[in-house]
Amino acid sequence: MLSVMIFCPRTREPVYTGIETDEASFARLPRVLCRTGCPVCGRQHPWTNREAWLTTGGWLSPDESSRAPVAPLKRVA
């Protein structure tokens, strides 16, 4: 399973949404508004699958993935 990640809009830190899924299921999701409680800033952040990405491990941002030897990321457009 892959972890669905978003950015905290206040700190730009990656935040785990608590959702695990596979690529095919994530790609089929309709664009609906979700909310995730942020452990970084303590606020609720609204997001859709357009702002999210999938990671196989760790909480790396898409920019950090190029520096990571493992935990490749797939950015969902």
ChimeraX commands (.cxc) that place a marker at each C-alpha (Angstrom):
marker #1 position 0.00,0.00,0.00 radius 0.5
marker #1 position 1.04,3.59,-0.66 radius 0.5
marker #1 position 0.66,6.57,1.68 radius 0.5
marker #1 position -1.27,9.65,0.52 radius 0.5
marker #1 position 0.65,12.83,1.35 radius 0.5
marker #1 position -0.07,16.57,1.22 radius 0.5
marker #1 position 1.87,19.70,2.12 radius 0.5
marker #1 position 1.07,21.81,5.17 radius 0.5
marker #1 position 0.25,25.17,3.54 radius 0.5
marker #1 position 1.65,27.07,6.50 radius 0.5
marker #1 position 5.03,25.34,6.83 radius 0.5
marker #1 position 5.35,23.51,3.47 radius 0.5
marker #1 position 6.23,20.34,5.42 radius 0.5
marker #1 position 4.90,17.03,4.04 radius 0.5
marker #1 position 1.96,15.65,6.01 radius 0.5
marker #1 position 0.67,12.08,6.05 radius 0.5
marker #1 position -3.11,12.07,5.52 radius 0.5
marker #1 position -3.67,8.75,7.27 radius 0.5
marker #1 position -4.85,7.20,3.99 radius 0.5
marker #1 position -3.27,4.12,2.43 radius 0.5
marker #1 position -4.20,3.07,-1.10 radius 0.5
marker #1 position -2.82,1.75,-4.36 radius 0.5
marker #1 position -2.05,3.78,-7.50 radius 0.5
marker #1 position -5.01,2.52,-9.51 radius 0.5
marker #1 position -7.54,3.30,-6.75 radius 0.5
marker #1 position -6.03,6.72,-6.13 radius 0.5
marker #1 position -6.17,7.55,-9.84 radius 0.5
marker #1 position -9.89,6.72,-9.92 radius 0.5
marker #1 position -10.83,8.97,-6.99 radius 0.5
marker #1 position -13.18,11.81,-7.88 radius 0.5
marker #1 position -12.03,15.30,-7.00 radius 0.5
marker #1 position -13.69,15.70,-3.62 radius 0.5
marker #1 position -12.62,17.95,-0.76 radius 0.5
marker #1 position -10.96,16.09,2.11 radius 0.5
marker #1 position -9.62,17.41,5.39 radius 0.5
marker #1 position -6.61,16.24,7.33 radius 0.5
marker #1 position -5.52,17.26,10.82 radius 0.5
marker #1 position -1.96,18.52,10.59 radius 0.5
marker #1 position 0.51,17.36,13.26 radius 0.5
marker #1 position 2.94,20.06,12.10 radius 0.5
marker #1 position 0.81,23.19,12.72 radius 0.5
marker #1 position -2.24,21.74,14.49 radius 0.5
marker #1 position -4.80,23.00,11.95 radius 0.5
marker #1 position -7.16,21.19,9.58 radius 0.5
marker #1 position -6.09,21.37,5.94 radius 0.5
marker #1 position -8.54,20.92,3.07 radius 0.5
marker #1 position -7.17,19.12,0.02 radius 0.5
marker #1 position -8.14,17.16,-3.07 radius 0.5
marker #1 position -6.29,14.42,-4.87 radius 0.5
marker #1 position -4.88,17.12,-7.19 radius 0.5
marker #1 position -2.68,18.44,-4.35 radius 0.5
marker #1 position -1.73,15.01,-3.00 radius 0.5
marker #1 position 0.94,12.51,-3.98 radius 0.5
marker #1 position 1.73,8.90,-3.18 radius 0.5
marker #1 position 4.81,7.56,-1.42 radius 0.5
marker #1 position 5.95,4.01,-0.74 radius 0.5
marker #1 position 7.67,4.85,2.52 radius 0.5
marker #1 position 8.68,7.74,4.70 radius 0.5
marker #1 position 7.15,11.18,4.51 radius 0.5
marker #1 position 9.26,12.73,1.79 radius 0.5
marker #1 position 8.09,15.54,-0.41 radius 0.5
marker #1 position 8.29,15.16,-4.20 radius 0.5
marker #1 position 11.35,17.48,-4.22 radius 0.5
marker #1 position 13.15,15.35,-1.65 radius 0.5
marker #1 position 12.53,12.13,-3.55 radius 0.5
marker #1 position 15.43,12.79,-5.94 radius 0.5
marker #1 position 17.82,12.76,-2.98 radius 0.5
marker #1 position 16.39,9.58,-1.44 radius 0.5
marker #1 position 17.92,6.23,-2.38 radius 0.5
marker #1 position 14.63,4.49,-1.52 radius 0.5
marker #1 position 11.01,5.59,-1.09 radius 0.5
marker #1 position 10.28,6.71,-4.65 radius 0.5
marker #1 position 7.36,9.10,-4.98 radius 0.5
marker #1 position 4.71,9.42,-7.61 radius 0.5
marker #1 position 3.26,12.89,-7.97 radius 0.5
marker #1 position -0.37,12.85,-8.97 radius 0.5
marker #1 position -1.28,15.70,-11.29 radius 0.5
marker link #1:1,2 radius 0.2
marker link #1:2,3 radius 0.2
marker link #1:3,4 radius 0.2
marker link #1:4,5 radius 0.2
marker link #1:5,6 radius 0.2
marker link #1:6,7 radius 0.2
marker link #1:7,8 radius 0.2
marker link #1:8,9 radius 0.2
marker link #1:9,10 radius 0.2
marker link #1:10,11 radius 0.2
marker link #1:11,12 radius 0.2
marker link #1:12,13 radius 0.2
marker link #1:13,14 radius 0.2
marker link #1:14,15 radius 0.2
marker link #1:15,16 radius 0.2
marker link #1:16,17 radius 0.2
marker link #1:17,18 radius 0.2
marker link #1:18,19 radius 0.2
marker link #1:19,20 radius 0.2
marker link #1:20,21 radius 0.2
marker link #1:21,22 radius 0.2
marker link #1:22,23 radius 0.2
marker link #1:23,24 radius 0.2
marker link #1:24,25 radius 0.2
marker link #1:25,26 radius 0.2
marker link #1:26,27 radius 0.2
marker link #1:27,28 radius 0.2
marker link #1:28,29 radius 0.2
marker link #1:29,30 radius 0.2
marker link #1:30,31 radius 0.2
marker link #1:31,32 radius 0.2
marker link #1:32,33 radius 0.2
marker link #1:33,34 radius 0.2
marker link #1:34,35 radius 0.2
marker link #1:35,36 radius 0.2
marker link #1:36,37 radius 0.2
marker link #1:37,38 radius 0.2
marker link #1:38,39 radius 0.2
marker link #1:39,40 radius 0.2
marker link #1:40,41 radius 0.2
marker link #1:41,42 radius 0.2
marker link #1:42,43 radius 0.2
marker link #1:43,44 radius 0.2
marker link #1:44,45 radius 0.2
marker link #1:45,46 radius 0.2
marker link #1:46,47 radius 0.2
marker link #1:47,48 radius 0.2
marker link #1:48,49 radius 0.2
marker link #1:49,50 radius 0.2
marker link #1:50,51 radius 0.2
marker link #1:51,52 radius 0.2
marker link #1:52,53 radius 0.2
marker link #1:53,54 radius 0.2
marker link #1:54,55 radius 0.2
marker link #1:55,56 radius 0.2
marker link #1:56,57 radius 0.2
marker link #1:57,58 radius 0.2
marker link #1:58,59 radius 0.2
marker link #1:59,60 radius 0.2
marker link #1:60,61 radius 0.2
marker link #1:61,62 radius 0.2
marker link #1:62,63 radius 0.2
marker link #1:63,64 radius 0.2
marker link #1:64,65 radius 0.2
marker link #1:65,66 radius 0.2
marker link #1:66,67 radius 0.2
marker link #1:67,68 radius 0.2
marker link #1:68,69 radius 0.2
marker link #1:69,70 radius 0.2
marker link #1:70,71 radius 0.2
marker link #1:71,72 radius 0.2
marker link #1:72,73 radius 0.2
marker link #1:73,74 radius 0.2
marker link #1:74,75 radius 0.2
marker link #1:75,76 radius 0.2
marker link #1:76,77 radius 0.2
view
